[in-house]
Amino acid sequence: MKKRQLLFIRDATVYTFTSFGGPQAHVAILLREFVEKRNYISEEELMELVALSQLLPGPSSTQTLVGVAWKVGGLRLALLTFLIWILPSAVIMCMAAISYKMFAGQAKFTNILHYVQPIAVGIVAYATYTFANKFLTSKVSTMLAIGSLIVTLLLQNPYAFPLLILMGGIISSAKETHHQENELRVKLFANVNPNKVAYFIGILLFFAVLGAIINQTSPFSLPIRLFENFYRNGILIFGGGQVLVPLMYTEFVELKHYLGSSEFLSGYALQQMLPGPTFSFTSFLGGVTMGNKGYGIGGQIIGSIVAVIGINTPGLILILFIVPFWEDLKKITRIKNSLSGINAVAVGFMATAFILLAKPFGTDWLAYVLMIGTALLLYFTKIKTPVVIIIGIVLGLVF
């Protein structure tokens, strides 16, 4: 392997263990370390990859880093970088899922959760406000956000999400696009291999059908259904890890009861303390789900692996599939204009998640104080989310 690629692997490893703060902070680190310091790619190329990751469903930080690796060393380096990026946090979250039951009954652990869980909801509230402030810039986008909030609260059905995302993209594209470059569209789709598209859709359909026809009592049934759940959500998530929360909560907690609200919030709070991708949260969800269904430690490990592969595969396929002809794709205004509607709908999803996550607190005034305090602290100061979670842990230990 070339010296430049080995250096890139080293830098990617360091980046994995130091990248706190979510997609926005991740981009700042990439700009400083990979563009200005190492000159792996130009600033323009990085910003285009960031824009592309926003256009595509899936984990935006992961897609950006994989795109950088692809430009530096091709497919092999991109796949290796992907593993370096996701494995550490995914392993930690898997271990947390396995050990959760051992600590769940202890009084001190319960007290820590009493402080940490409202803080996690406060982080969701802050993310919702940040997204709303950034993306709700017109009457149409505001109405789309409100509409998606109302529909998801009323239906609380995972199949409402893809329909709302599709509607949001169509409405904003139709509203904002005045001229369509038909020749360019033909040129773009002439480069698309229909076999790859068929594989992409076929994976989803195959596991959906397989999960449906296998007997529910079969030990293979739940892992297959979990893969389909995560893979499907990996196709639907625009805007990064923040949008992951409402989709996962609605399907896994509210609808299918794979795990409880307390378990969900505990895993989310832990993930906020870790560097790396927000999507590693799914490792915890998959592990706890399998544990709750009596599969044991081996089953929990399988659940974590299934979750991480399922949620990341669509985004990984898309970024590696589209980067080669991004120069054509980025010029199509109708595609770019659909993003504003998709993001507006995502804001509604996040608001739904906040309401559903806060609902179990009932009349616990301390929980609401911690939620509001967390949101205000993140908004008015430069304190990062891992520090806020640590503050909650300390409060739980002291009080």
C-alpha positions in Angstrom: 0.0 0.0 0.0 1.3 3.5 -0.9 2.8 5.6 1.9 0.2 8.3 1.3 -2.6 5.8 1.9 -1.0 4.5 5.1 -0.7 8.0 6.3 -4.4 8.5 5.5 -5.3 5.4 7.5 -3.4 6.7 10.5 -5.1 10.1 10.3 -8.5 8.4 9.9 -7.9 6.4 13.0 -6.9 9.5 15.0 -10.0 11.3 13.6 -12.2 8.4 14.7 -11.2 8.8 18.4 -11.2 12.6 18.5 -14.4 13.6 16.5 -16.9 14.6 19.1 -19.9 17.0 18.5 -21.8 15.6 15.5 -21.6 16.3 11.7 -20.9 20.0 12.0 -17.9 19.5 14.2 -16.8 16.6 12.1 -16.6 18.8 9.0 -14.5 21.3 10.9 -12.0 18.7 11.9 -11.9 17.3 8.3 -11.2 20.7 7.0 -8.4 21.4 9.4 -6.7 17.9 9.4 -7.5 16.5 5.9 -7.5 19.6 3.8 -5.4 22.3 5.4 -2.8 20.1 7.1 -2.5 17.0 4.8 -4.0 18.3 1.5 -5.6 15.0 0.8 -8.3 16.8 -1.2 -9.2 20.5 -1.8 -11.6 22.5 0.3 -13.9 22.7 -2.7 -13.9 18.9 -3.0 -14.7 18.5 0.7 -17.5 20.9 0.6 -19.0 19.1 -2.4 -18.8 15.8 -0.6 -20.6 17.4 2.4 -23.3 18.7 0.1 -23.6 15.3 -1.5 -24.0 13.6 1.9 -26.8 16.0 2.7 -28.5 15.1 -0.6 -28.3 11.3 0.1 -30.0 9.3 2.9 -27.7 7.8 5.4 -25.0 8.9 7.9 -23.6 12.2 6.6 -20.3 12.1 8.5 -19.6 8.6 7.5 -20.4 9.3 3.8 -18.2 12.3 3.8 -15.2 10.5 5.3 -15.7 7.5 3.0 -15.9 9.9 0.0 -12.6 11.5 1.0 -11.0 8.1 1.3 -12.4 7.1 -2.1 -10.8 10.1 -3.7 -7.5 9.4 -2.0 -7.2 5.6 -2.6 -10.2 4.2 -4.3 -12.7 1.5 -3.2 -10.3 -0.5 -1.0 -9.2 2.4 1.1 -12.8 3.7 1.3 -14.0 0.4 2.7 -11.1 0.1 5.2 -11.8 3.7 6.4 -15.4 2.9 6.8 -14.5 0.0 9.2 -12.0 2.1 11.1 -14.7 4.8 11.6 -17.6 2.7 12.7 -16.1 -0.2 14.7 -14.8 1.5 17.9 -18.1 3.2 18.9 -20.2 0.3 17.7 -18.2 -2.2 19.8 -18.6 0.1 22.9 -22.3 0.4 22.3 -22.6 -3.4 21.9 -20.8 -3.9 25.2 -23.1 -1.4 26.8 -26.1 -3.3 25.5 -24.8 -6.6 27.0 -24.0 -5.1 30.4 -27.1 -2.9 30.6 -29.3 -5.5 32.4 -26.5 -6.1 35.0 -26.6 -2.5 36.1 -30.3 -1.7 35.5 -31.5 -2.9 38.9 -28.9 -1.1 41.0 -30.0 2.0 42.9 -27.1 4.2 42.0 -27.4 3.4 38.3 -31.1 4.1 38.4 -30.3 7.5 40.1 -27.8 8.3 37.4 -30.4 7.6 34.7 -32.8 9.9 36.5 -30.5 12.8 35.7 -29.0 11.6 32.4 -32.2 10.7 30.5 -33.8 14.2 30.7 -30.4 15.6 29.6 -30.5 13.3 26.5 -34.0 14.7 25.7 -32.7 18.2 26.2 -30.0 17.4 23.5 -32.8 16.3 21.2 -34.7 19.6 21.9 -31.5 21.6 21.1 -30.9 19.7 17.9 -34.6 20.2 16.9 -34.3 24.0 17.4 -31.0 24.1 15.5 -32.4 22.2 12.5 -35.6 24.4 12.6 -33.6 27.6 12.7 -31.5 26.4 9.8 -34.1 24.8 7.5 -37.4 26.5 8.2 -36.7 29.5 6.1 -40.0 29.8 4.2 -43.8 29.4 4.7 -43.7 26.2 2.7 -40.9 24.6 4.8 -42.6 25.6 8.0 -45.9 24.1 6.9 -44.2 20.9 5.9 -42.5 20.6 9.3 -45.8 21.2 11.1 -47.6 18.7 8.8 -45.0 16.0 9.4 -45.2 16.6 13.2 -49.0 16.2 13.2 -49.1 13.2 10.9 -46.3 11.3 12.8 -47.9 12.1 16.2 -51.3 10.8 15.0 -50.2 7.8 13.1 -47.0 6.7 14.9 -46.3 4.3 12.1 -42.9 3.7 10.6 -44.4 3.6 7.1 -45.5 7.3 7.5 -41.9 8.4 7.3 -41.0 7.4 3.8 -44.3 8.8 2.4 -43.7 12.2 4.2 -40.1 12.4 3.0 -41.2 11.7 -0.5 -44.0 14.3 -0.3 -41.7 16.9 1.2 -39.1 16.4 -1.6 -41.7 16.6 -4.3 -43.4 19.7 -3.0 -40.2 21.7 -2.5 -38.8 20.6 -5.8 -42.0 21.6 -7.6 -42.1 24.9 -5.8 -38.5 26.0 -6.2 -37.6 24.5 -9.6 -38.4 26.7 -12.6 -36.4 25.0 -15.4 -35.3 21.4 -15.7 -32.2 20.5 -17.6 -33.6 17.5 -19.5 -30.5 16.8 -21.5 -28.4 16.6 -18.3 -30.9 14.3 -16.7 -30.6 11.9 -19.6 -26.8 12.1 -19.4 -26.8 11.4 -15.7 -29.1 8.4 -15.8 -27.3 7.0 -18.9 -24.4 6.5 -16.4 -26.5 4.6 -13.9 -26.1 0.9 -14.0 -29.7 -0.5 -13.6 -28.3 -3.7 -12.1 -26.9 -1.8 -9.1 -30.2 -0.1 -8.6 -31.9 -3.5 -8.7 -29.5 -4.9 -6.1 -30.1 -1.9 -3.8 -33.9 -2.3 -3.8 -33.7 -6.1 -4.0 -31.8 -6.4 -0.7 -34.6 -4.5 1.1 -37.4 -6.5 -0.5 -35.6 -9.9 0.1 -35.1 -9.4 3.8 -38.6 -7.9 4.2 -40.2 -11.0 2.6 -37.9 -13.4 4.4 -38.7 -11.8 7.7 -42.4 -12.1 6.9 -42.5 -15.7 5.9 -40.1 -17.2 8.5 -42.0 -18.5 11.5 -42.0 -15.9 14.4 -40.8 -18.6 16.8 -37.7 -19.3 14.7 -34.4 -18.1 16.2 -33.5 -16.6 12.8 -36.7 -14.6 12.5 -35.8 -11.6 14.7 -32.3 -11.0 13.4 -33.7 -11.0 9.8 -36.5 -8.6 10.7 -34.1 -6.4 12.6 -31.8 -6.2 9.5 -34.8 -5.2 7.4 -35.9 -2.6 10.0 -32.4 -1.0 10.1 -31.7 -1.2 6.4 -35.1 0.4 5.6 -34.4 3.2 8.0 -31.0 3.7 6.6 -32.7 4.5 3.3 -35.0 7.0 4.9 -32.7 9.1 7.1 -31.8 12.4 5.7 -29.9 14.9 7.8 -27.7 12.6 9.8 -28.0 11.0 13.2 -30.4 13.5 14.7 -33.1 12.3 12.4 -32.3 8.7 13.5 -33.9 9.3 16.9 -37.6 9.8 15.9 -37.5 6.9 13.4 -36.0 4.5 15.8 -38.1 5.5 18.8 -41.4 5.3 16.9 -40.6 1.9 15.4 -38.7 0.2 18.2 -40.3 1.6 21.3 -43.8 2.9 20.4 -44.8 0.4 17.8 -42.9 -2.8 18.2 -42.0 -2.6 21.9 -38.6 -4.1 21.3 -37.2 -2.0 24.2 -38.4 0.6 26.7 -38.2 4.3 26.7 -35.7 4.2 29.6 -33.4 1.8 27.7 -33.6 3.9 24.5 -32.7 7.1 26.3 -29.9 5.5 28.2 -28.3 4.3 25.0 -28.7 7.6 23.3 -27.1 9.4 26.2 -24.1 7.1 26.2 -23.7 7.5 22.4 -23.5 11.3 22.9 -20.5 10.8 25.1 -18.6 8.9 22.4 -16.6 10.1 19.4 -17.4 8.8 15.9 -20.7 8.3 14.1 -24.1 8.9 15.7 -25.4 5.8 13.9 -23.4 3.6 16.3 -26.4 4.1 18.6 -28.1 1.3 16.5 -25.5 -1.1 17.9 -27.1 -0.6 21.3 -30.6 -0.9 20.0 -29.9 -4.1 18.2 -28.1 -5.6 21.2 -30.8 -4.7 23.8 -33.6 -5.9 21.5 -32.0 -9.3 21.2 -31.3 -9.4 24.9 -34.9 -8.5 25.8 -36.1 -11.4 23.6 -34.0 -13.9 25.5 -31.2 -14.5 22.9 -28.3 -14.2 25.4 -25.0 -12.6 24.9 -24.3 -14.3 21.6 -27.6 -13.1 20.3 -27.0 -9.6 21.5 -23.7 -9.5 19.6 -25.5 -10.7 16.5 -28.1 -8.0 17.0 -25.5 -5.3 17.2 -23.7 -6.5 14.1 -27.0 -6.8 12.2 -28.0 -3.3 13.3 -24.7 -1.6 12.3 -24.5 -3.4 8.9 -28.2 -2.7 8.2 -28.2 1.0 9.0 -24.9 1.8 7.3 -25.2 -0.3 4.1 -27.6 1.9 2.1 -25.5 5.1 2.8 -22.3 3.3 2.0 -23.6 1.9 -1.3 -25.0 5.3 -2.3 -21.9 7.3 -1.6 -19.6 4.9 -3.5 -22.2 4.6 -6.3 -22.8 8.3 -6.8 -19.4 9.9 -6.2 -18.0 9.0 -9.7 -20.7 11.0 -11.4 -21.3 13.7 -8.8 -20.2 16.3 -11.3 -23.4 15.6 -13.3 -25.7 15.1 -10.3 -24.9 18.4 -8.5 -26.0 20.4 -11.6 -29.6 19.1 -11.6 -31.6 21.8 -9.8 -34.7 19.6 -9.2 -32.6 17.2 -7.1 -31.0 20.0 -5.1 -34.3 21.8 -4.5 -36.0 18.7 -3.1 -33.6 18.8 -0.2 -35.2 21.8 1.5 -38.5 19.9 1.7 -36.9 16.8 3.0 -35.1 18.7 5.7 -38.3 20.5 6.7 -40.1 17.2 7.1 -37.1 15.9 9.2 -37.6 18.9 11.5 -41.1 17.7 12.1 -39.8 14.2 12.8 -37.4 15.6 15.4 -40.1 17.6 17.1 -42.2 14.4 17.3 -39.3 12.6 18.9 -38.9 15.3 21.5 -42.6 15.1 22.4 -42.6 11.3 22.6 -39.4 11.1 24.6 -40.5 13.8 27.1 -44.0 12.1 27.6 -42.8 9.4 30.1 -41.5 12.1 32.5 -45.1 13.0 33.4 -45.1 15.4 36.4 -41.4 15.0 37.3 -40.4 18.7 37.5 -36.7 17.9 37.9 -36.7 16.2 34.5 -38.2 19.3 32.8 -35.6 21.5 34.6 -32.8 19.3 33.3 -34.2 19.3 29.8 -34.6 23.0 29.6 -31.2 23.6 31.3 -29.5 21.3 28.9 -31.0 23.0 25.8 -30.1 26.5 27.1 -26.6 25.4 28.1 -25.9 24.1 24.6 -27.4 27.2 23.0 -25.7 29.9 25.0 -22.4 28.3 25.7 -19.7 26.3 23.8 -20.0 23.3 26.1 -20.1 20.1 24.1 -22.7 17.4 24.6 -20.2 14.8 26.1 -19.5 17.3 28.9 -23.2 17.8 29.5 -23.8 14.1 29.8 -20.8 13.8 32.2 -22.3 16.5 34.3 -25.5 14.5 34.5 -23.6 11.4 35.6 -21.8 13.4 38.4 -25.2 14.7 39.6 -26.5 11.2 39.7 -23.5 10.0 41.8 -23.6 12.9 44.2 -27.3 13.3 44.8 
